[in-house]
Amino acid sequence: MCLAVPMRIVAIEAGLARCEAKGVERTVNLILMQHESLSPGDLVMVHVGYAIQTMTEEEARESWDLIDEMLAEEERLAHHGAAGRERDGGHA
């Protein structure tokens, strides 16, 4: 499954942006937003290495809240599945 994630632009050089989110930095291609006026500090939605739209602080926060919920649920299900396999003697 592919997700787009909110990231903050740290620096821009030659059509590429150095972006950061939750302590992770990535180089992001800005070609799809070449007609936008972007600068360090702006928030963008990043999908497969490309910035696809700008975001407000509120939109970014809401997106991360949803992503965090999905990750927590995935972790809960993975833990529940492992616990169930242990109870069953390793047989799923």
Backbone as CSV, one residue per row, in Angstrom:
resi,resn,N_x,N_y,N_z,CA_x,CA_y,CA_z,C_x,C_y,C_z
1,MET,0.849,-1.171,0.000,0.000,0.000,0.000,0.894,1.234,0.000
2,CYS,0.561,2.201,-0.815,1.307,3.448,-0.876,0.535,4.545,-0.164
3,LEU,1.250,5.324,0.613,0.660,6.462,1.307,1.418,7.713,0.947
4,ALA,0.726,8.812,0.946,1.388,10.114,0.836,1.523,10.639,2.260
5,VAL,2.659,11.250,2.562,2.908,11.742,3.915,3.261,13.219,3.900
6,PRO,2.832,13.940,4.917,3.189,15.347,5.037,4.656,15.486,5.446
7,MET,5.349,16.399,4.789,6.746,16.684,5.140,6.975,18.182,5.062
8,ARG,7.927,18.651,5.872,8.283,20.067,5.872,9.544,20.265,5.028
9,ILE,9.501,21.244,4.146,10.666,21.556,3.319,11.731,22.215,4.198
10,VAL,12.947,21.655,4.128,14.087,22.192,4.871,14.927,23.088,3.964
11,ALA,15.139,22.635,2.729,15.959,23.390,1.770,15.524,23.010,0.362
12,ILE,15.740,23.930,-0.568,15.401,23.689,-1.978,16.619,24.019,-2.830
13,GLU,16.915,23.108,-3.765,18.020,23.352,-4.694,17.780,22.589,-5.985
14,ALA,17.764,23.295,-7.088,17.669,22.699,-8.428,16.478,21.757,-8.592
15,GLY,15.308,22.184,-8.170,14.100,21.386,-8.363,13.914,20.248,-7.386
16,LEU,14.797,20.160,-6.403,14.685,19.139,-5.373,14.590,19.816,-4.014
17,ALA,13.848,19.204,-3.119,13.719,19.740,-1.764,14.222,18.698,-0.779
18,ARG,14.915,19.177,0.219,15.253,18.315,1.357,14.102,18.500,2.325
19,CYS,13.377,17.417,2.619,12.189,17.493,3.472,12.382,16.631,4.707
20,GLU,11.657,17.013,5.777,11.762,16.302,7.051,10.380,16.035,7.614
21,ALA,10.250,14.861,8.229,9.025,14.510,8.964,9.385,13.503,10.031
22,LYS,9.032,13.802,11.259,9.244,12.886,12.385,10.689,12.416,12.484
23,GLY,11.632,13.338,12.228,13.045,13.023,12.368,13.679,12.341,11.165
24,VAL,12.903,12.093,10.119,13.415,11.441,8.910,13.497,12.483,7.806
25,GLU,14.650,12.538,7.135,14.825,13.457,6.008,14.870,12.684,4.703
26,ARG,14.304,13.284,3.662,14.289,12.692,2.330,14.482,13.788,1.291
27,THR,15.047,13.416,0.162,15.104,14.312,-0.990,13.821,14.091,-1.778
28,VAL,13.128,15.183,-2.083,11.821,15.123,-2.725,11.869,15.920,-4.031
29,ASN,11.353,15.332,-5.092,11.304,15.997,-6.389,10.128,16.979,-6.406
30,LEU,10.384,18.186,-6.898,9.355,19.233,-6.935,8.765,19.453,-8.325
31,ILE,9.083,18.604,-9.292,8.651,18.823,-10.676,7.135,18.961,-10.812
32,LEU,6.367,18.237,-10.023,4.909,18.306,-10.130,4.343,19.601,-9.555
33,MET,5.183,20.349,-8.851,4.745,21.609,-8.251,5.592,22.767,-8.752
34,GLN,6.126,22.623,-9.951,7.056,23.612,-10.481,6.451,25.005,-10.642
35,HIS,5.136,25.109,-10.680,4.497,26.417,-10.835,4.069,27.008,-9.493
36,GLU,4.362,26.307,-8.399,4.050,26.791,-7.054,5.253,27.565,-6.513
37,SER,4.969,28.511,-5.665,6.032,29.240,-4.978,6.281,28.544,-3.648
38,LEU,7.336,27.739,-3.595,7.658,26.969,-2.396,8.923,27.499,-1.755
39,SER,8.985,27.393,-0.442,10.181,27.840,0.270,10.361,26.995,1.533
40,PRO,11.570,27.006,2.110,11.793,26.269,3.345,10.760,26.659,4.401
41,GLY,10.282,25.640,5.104,9.239,25.835,6.103,7.861,25.431,5.613
42,ASP,7.666,25.404,4.294,6.378,24.994,3.734,6.166,23.504,3.967
43,LEU,4.899,23.132,4.081,4.520,21.731,4.213,3.986,21.225,2.887
44,VAL,4.434,20.036,2.499,3.967,19.422,1.261,3.586,17.978,1.524
45,MET,2.651,17.482,0.735,2.283,16.070,0.763,3.222,15.366,-0.211
46,VAL,3.896,14.320,0.262,4.896,13.618,-0.548,4.403,12.200,-0.838
47,HIS,4.434,11.847,-2.107,4.013,10.515,-2.552,5.080,9.967,-3.491
48,VAL,5.615,8.811,-3.165,6.677,8.132,-3.924,7.786,9.079,-4.383
49,GLY,8.209,9.952,-3.476,9.345,10.826,-3.757,9.021,12.138,-4.443
50,TYR,7.751,12.412,-4.678,7.331,13.640,-5.343,6.398,14.444,-4.438
51,ALA,6.630,15.750,-4.370,5.689,16.635,-3.682,4.487,16.789,-4.610
52,ILE,3.282,16.564,-4.058,2.099,16.602,-4.917,1.130,17.729,-4.566
53,GLN,1.268,18.320,-3.371,0.426,19.459,-3.019,0.960,20.109,-1.753
54,THR,0.605,21.367,-1.555,0.948,22.042,-0.310,-0.122,21.722,0.727
55,MET,0.231,21.931,1.986,-0.682,21.636,3.090,-0.584,22.726,4.142
56,THR,-1.644,22.855,4.910,-1.603,23.735,6.071,-1.077,22.918,7.255
57,GLU,-0.719,23.615,8.325,-0.285,22.935,9.549,-1.374,21.983,10.043
58,GLU,-2.623,22.445,10.008,-3.740,21.629,10.489,-3.919,20.377,9.634
59,GLU,-3.845,20.523,8.313,-3.982,19.361,7.427,-2.864,18.350,7.679
60,ALA,-1.650,18.847,7.852,-0.511,17.955,8.110,-0.696,17.232,9.436
61,ARG,-1.112,17.939,10.469,-1.322,17.334,11.781,-2.417,16.259,11.709
62,GLU,-3.525,16.566,11.024,-4.608,15.593,10.876,-4.141,14.357,10.111
63,SER,-3.351,14.558,9.075,-2.823,13.427,8.296,-1.933,12.549,9.157
64,TRP,-1.029,13.175,9.928,-0.142,12.390,10.780,-0.920,11.675,11.880
65,ASP,-1.967,12.312,12.394,-2.798,11.646,13.401,-3.407,10.364,12.830
66,LEU,-3.906,10.442,11.597,-4.485,9.258,10.950,-3.431,8.189,10.677
67,ILE,-2.267,8.613,10.197,-1.184,7.659,9.924,-0.751,6.988,11.217
68,ASP,-0.598,7.778,12.290,-0.216,7.207,13.577,-1.258,6.196,14.071
69,GLU,-2.547,6.492,13.877,-3.604,5.547,14.265,-3.480,4.244,13.480
70,MET,-3.241,4.349,12.175,-3.104,3.147,11.351,-1.906,2.311,11.790
71,LEU,-0.782,2.968,12.068,0.406,2.247,12.502,0.187,1.570,13.851
72,ALA,-0.493,2.260,14.761,-0.784,1.677,16.071,-1.689,0.456,15.928
73,GLU,-2.681,0.547,15.069,-3.589,-0.589,14.849,-2.847,-1.755,14.201
74,GLU,-1.985,-1.458,13.247,-1.187,-2.507,12.608,-0.305,-3.204,13.649
75,GLU,0.315,-2.426,14.526,1.152,-2.992,15.587,0.310,-3.841,16.545
76,ARG,-0.860,-3.343,16.901,-1.745,-4.079,17.793,-2.146,-5.418,17.179
77,LEU,-2.503,-5.396,15.903,-2.907,-6.626,15.223,-1.735,-7.597,15.087
78,ALA,-0.550,-7.071,14.799,0.629,-7.928,14.677,0.945,-8.569,16.021
79,HIS,0.850,-7.798,17.092,1.111,-8.332,18.433,0.043,-9.351,18.812
80,HIS,-1.198,-9.037,18.499,-2.305,-9.954,18.807,-2.123,-11.270,18.050
81,GLY,-1.724,-11.183,16.800,-1.501,-12.386,16.001,-0.361,-13.222,16.552
82,ALA,0.733,-12.572,16.972,1.870,-13.297,17.542,1.475,-13.946,18.857
83,ALA,0.696,-13.242,19.674,0.252,-13.809,20.954,-0.650,-15.015,20.710
84,GLY,-1.505,-14.919,19.707,-2.392,-16.030,19.378,-1.618,-17.251,18.905
85,ARG,-0.576,-17.034,18.112,0.252,-18.151,17.639,0.992,-18.800,18.810
86,GLU,1.440,-17.980,19.783,2.123,-18.543,20.951,1.163,-19.414,21.756
87,ARG,-0.079,-18.963,21.930,-1.086,-19.734,22.669,-1.372,-21.068,21.967
88,ASP,-1.343,-21.035,20.628,-1.662,-22.226,19.843,-0.437,-23.118,19.626
89,GLY,0.654,-22.825,20.318,1.864,-23.643,20.154,2.593,-23.375,18.851
90,GLY,2.438,-22.151,18.331,3.158,-21.772,17.107,2.409,-22.082,15.835
91,HIS,1.207,-22.595,15.923,0.416,-22.925,14.728,-0.639,-21.846,14.510
92,ALA,-0.643,-21.284,13.317,-1.616,-20.225,13.021,-2.919,-20.779,12.530
